[in-house]
């Protein structure tokens, strides 16, 4: 998949309004944090992988 950073972040912001999620982001760039969330959500059944 090829998403722009702006599109990816905007999509996750909308999704996270409905999903309660807390994660530590110390030492992560914004893109790394989005990647962690992107991997977490399908693993936990919030998104189809």
For each residue, the residues with C-beta under 8 A, 3 or more apart:
1:
2:
3: 7 8 11
4: 7 8
5: 8 9 31
6: 9 10
7: 3 4 10 11
8: 3 4 5 11 12 34 38
9: 5 6 12 13 30 34
10: 6 7 13 14
11: 3 7 8 14 15
12: 8 9 15 16 34 37 38
13: 9 10 16 17
14: 10 11 17
15: 11 12 18 19 41 46
16: 12 13 19 21 37
17: 13 14
18: 15
19: 15 16 41 46
20:
21: 16 37 40
22:
23: 33 36 37 40
24:
25: 28 33
26:
27:
28: 25 32 33 36
29: 32 33
30: 9 33 34
31: 5 34 35
32: 28 29 35 36
33: 23 25 28 29 30 36 37
34: 8 9 12 30 31 37 38
35: 31 32 38 39
36: 23 28 32 33 39 40
37: 12 16 21 23 33 34 40 41
38: 8 12 34 35 41
39: 35 36 42 43
40: 21 23 36 37 43 44
41: 15 19 37 38 44 46 47
42: 39 45 46 47 48 49
43: 39 40 49
44: 40 41
45: 42
46: 15 19 41 42
47: 41 42
48: 42
49: 42 43
